[in-house]
């Protein structure tokens, strides 16, 4: 990954020095932090059905991280998030660049425009990295089918998330919960776990039955992964998550956690959620009030129960005779990493 980024940044430098900030920010975003879960699951998906992958396959797996970077950069624009991984979000960094250089026009719009383009560039780079990884023609054909499906599902999930925020509270609690679960599946769950597993298995040339096993494991675990994200977005420690405390509440995220809290809270709690959720100027005290409403409603306990049940459901899928012992052990470990985390 590091060498690929350096090579691409040299190409940008040849176009003009104005692109130096683009190179610097994408390199920092890619290499300074991140859990690399999607390449890891692709790697494990391969190991589950084959022997050790070649360096060319590792490069192909790593290309999935660039898809993730695209999603994060665009997500921060859509959510209006100021920070990511303990640093200013990309659009905020370029807004600051506009101000520092005293450029013309709106600094905020410049930052948004730059972030959209950097996200697009990361997606293009993911294509380049995959196509030039050195896979055989058949491996590339097998992998591209999954790769394309994953990106379509990701974009669909992002739209569902945007639409859900626009709907607000104009639905029944049951409808809100069902939609929140669908967003969790498509925006995060499928492209974080299920599709990377399919990607690794496809490159290995595995039997189609392995795709079902990886779905039986990956879909519930992906939803559990997103539910943990929901909890961290409300109760996470900023020093570990890299985002301000209660950021999801300022953004008005209509998550599974919020849907359950709104359904189970008493009348006073529901009123407070209705009044404060989505207010970007929430104070620390107001965030603490909302946290107490959510806890008191029993939503945290319910979501923790859902995470446990979904994780157990995923682990029960690891009984297929075609799954290697190494793959089974790694998938068991990855289930714990995905659901028992602080970031």
N, C-alpha and C positions, 0 to 999 in steps of 0.2 A: 504493500500500500504506500509506504513512504517513498519508494523510488518512483512509483507511478505518479504520485502527486508532484514530485520534483520535476519530472519530465514534462508534465502538463503545464506546470507553472513557467517553465522555460519557454514554452510555446506562447503563453500569454505575454511574457516579457518582450518577446519579439514583436508583438503587435503594438505595444506602447507602455511607457512607464505608468500611465494612468491606471493600468490594471494591476499594479503592484498590490494595492489594498485588497483586491479580489483574491489574489494568490495567497496573501498572508492570512486573511481571515478564514478561507477554506482550509488551508493547511492546519491552522490552529484548531479549527472546529473538528477536523478529522483525526488528528494525531494526538492532541493533548488530553483527551478524555473520552468517555463513552464505554459502554459495557460490551460492545461487539457481539450482542446476542444473536443477531441474524446470521452472520458468518459462522458463529459457533454451532448453531443448530443445523446449518447446512453441512458443516464438517461432521457433526454427529450423525446426521441423516445418511451420509456416505459411509461412515464407519459401521453403522448398524447393519449394512448389507454387503460390505466389501472390505478389502484390506486397506492399508494405509494409502491415502491419496498422494498424488504427485504434486510437486510445486505448482504446476499449471492449474491443477484443480483447486489448490489453496487460493490462488489468485482469483479464480472464478468465484469461489465462496466469498472472498473479501469484497467483491463488487457489490454485494448486497448492502454493505455498510453505506455506500454512496446513495443508494435508494433511501435509506433511513435518514441520512443527512438532508436530502431534499425534503423529506416529509417534515423534519423538525424545523427547518428554516421557514418553510411555508406555514406550518402550524403556528409558529410564533407570530407571524404577520396576521393570520386570521384571528388569533386569540387576543392580539394586542399585548403579548407578554413582553416585559422589558428585559428579562434575564433568561439565560439558559446555561446550565452547567457552571453556575457561579460567576458568570461573566455577562456583559451586555449581550442581548440577542443580536443577531446579524443586522436586522433593520435599525436597531438603536445605535449600533456601532457606525453604520454609514450615515445615520442622521447626525451623529457627532462629527463625522468627517466633513460633512457639508457645512456645519457651523464653524469648525476649526479653519476651513479653507475659505470661509466667507463667500460661498458660492451663491448664485442667484436662485430665486424660487423658494419653494417650501422645503425645509430640511426634512420634515417628517415624510413628505411624499418621495423625496429622493431616497430616503432610507428604505421605504417600502419597495420602491422600484428596484433598487439594488438587490434587496433580499430575494425578490421574485426571480431575478436573473441568476443569482448565485445558486438558488435552489434548482433552477432549470439546468444550470451548468453541472451541478452534482449528479443530476439524473442522466445527462448526456455522458458524463465521465463513467458512470456505472455501466452504460452500454459499451463504451470503448474498452473498459477494463475487462469485461466479460468476453467480448469478441476477440480481443487480442491476447487472451490468457494463454492460448496455445492448446486448447482442447481439440480433440478430434472432431471431424465434421459431425459424426453421429452424436457425440457427447453434447456438442453445442446445440444441435437440433432438439435433443431431449430436454436440455436445460431451458432453452428459450420458451418452450411451451409453458412451463411453470412460471418462469420469470415474467412473462407478459401477463399471465393470469394474476399474479401477485400484485403487479403494479395497477392493473385495472381495479382490483378489489380494494387496494389502498386508497385510490382516488375516490372510489365510490364511498368508502367509509368516511373519508374526510368531508365529502359533501353532506353525508347523512349527519355528521357532527355539526356542521355549520347550520344545516336546516333545523336541527333539534334546538339549537340555541335561539334561532329565530322564532320557533313555535312557542318558546317560553312555557308558561303553565297552562296553555290552552288545550288541555287534554286530561283524561281521567288518570288517576295514579297507576292503574293497570297498564294503560296505553303507554304512559311515560316510562314505566319499567321495561316493557317489552322493547320499546325503541332504544332505550339506553343500552340494553343487552345486545341489540343488533349493532349499534355503533361500536361497542366494545369488541365485538367479534370481527368486524370488517376494518375498523380503523387501526386496530392494534393487534388483536389476537391472531388473525390468520397470517398476516405478513411478518409477525414476529417469530412464530413458532411453526405452524402447520406448513406454510409454503416454503420456508427455508429447508425444512426436513424433506419435503417433496423434491426440492431442487437438488439437494445432495444425493438423494436416492436416484433421481432421474439421470444424473451424470454418471452414477455407478451402473446404470443400466439394469435396475432392479426389476423384479417381478411386480406386476400391477397390484398384487395383494398387499405389498408393503405400503403402497400409497394409502390404502384404507387403514392400515395399522397406524400410520403416522397421522392420519386425520383423527382417528379415535383417541390418540394421545394428544395431538397438537391443538385441536379445537377447544376442549375443556381447559387445557393448561393455558392456552392463549387468553381465554376469558378470565381465568384466575389471575394471570399476569396483569391484565388491565384493571381488574378489581383492586389489586394491590396498589396500582397507580392511583386509582380513585382515592384510596385512603391516604396515600402519601401527599396527594394534592391538597388535602385538607389538614392533615395532622403531621406531615413530614417535617423533619428538622432541616431548616434552610442550609445549615452548614454541610449537610449530607446530600440533600436533593439538588442544591444549586439554584433553587427558586425561592422567592419569598414565602413565608408562612401563609397558608390560606389563599394561595394564588388562584386556585380553581374557583373559590367563592367570589373573588373579585371579578373573574372572567364570566361568572354565571354558568359554569359547566353543569349541564343536565346529565350527570352521571347516574349510575345505578345506585350509588350511595345516597345521592340527593333525592332520587325518586323514592327510595325506601324511607328516608327521613321525612319527606313531605307527606307520605302516606300514613306514617305511624305517629308523627308528632301530635301533641295536643293542639287545641285551637290557637293558643298564644304562640306556640312554636311555629305553626304553619304561617301565622301572620308575620312573624319575624323573618322567616325564610323568604316569604313573598316580597317583603319590603327591602331586604338587604342583599339578597343573592343577586349578583351581577353588578353591584355598585363598585366601580373601580377605585373609589376613594374610601373604601372601608378602613376604619381605624383598627388598631390592635385590639382594643376593647370590644368592638363589634364582631371581629373575627372570633374572639374567645366566646362571645355570646352565642354565635352560630354553632361553634364547636360543641358547646354544652347542649344546645337543642338537638344536634345530631346524635350525641352520645345518649342523652336522655330518651330519645325516641327508640333506642335499641337498634338503630341502623348499623352501627359499627359492629355489634355482635353478629347481626344477620349477615353482613358482608364477609366477616371473618369465617363464618360457618359455610358460606357459599364457596369461598376460596378453598377451604379444606375439602369440601365435598368434590369440587371440580378437580382438584389435584389428585385426590384418591381415584376418581374416575379415570383420569389420564394414566395413572400408574397401573391400573387394572388392564390397560390395553397392551402392556408389555409382555404378552405371553405368546406371541407369534413364533412359530418354530424357525422361521427364516431370519429372525433377529439375532445378531451375534451377541455373545455374552458381554463383549466390550460395549456394544451399542446399548444394551439393556442397562448396564451399570452407569454409563454416561448420561443416558436419558433420565435415570432416577436422580442422579446428582443435579442435572439441569433443572429438573422440576423444583427442587429445593431452592436453587439459585434464583429462579424466575419468580417465586412466590414468597420467599422469606428474605426480603431485602429491605434496605433503608433508603435506596436511591432509585 
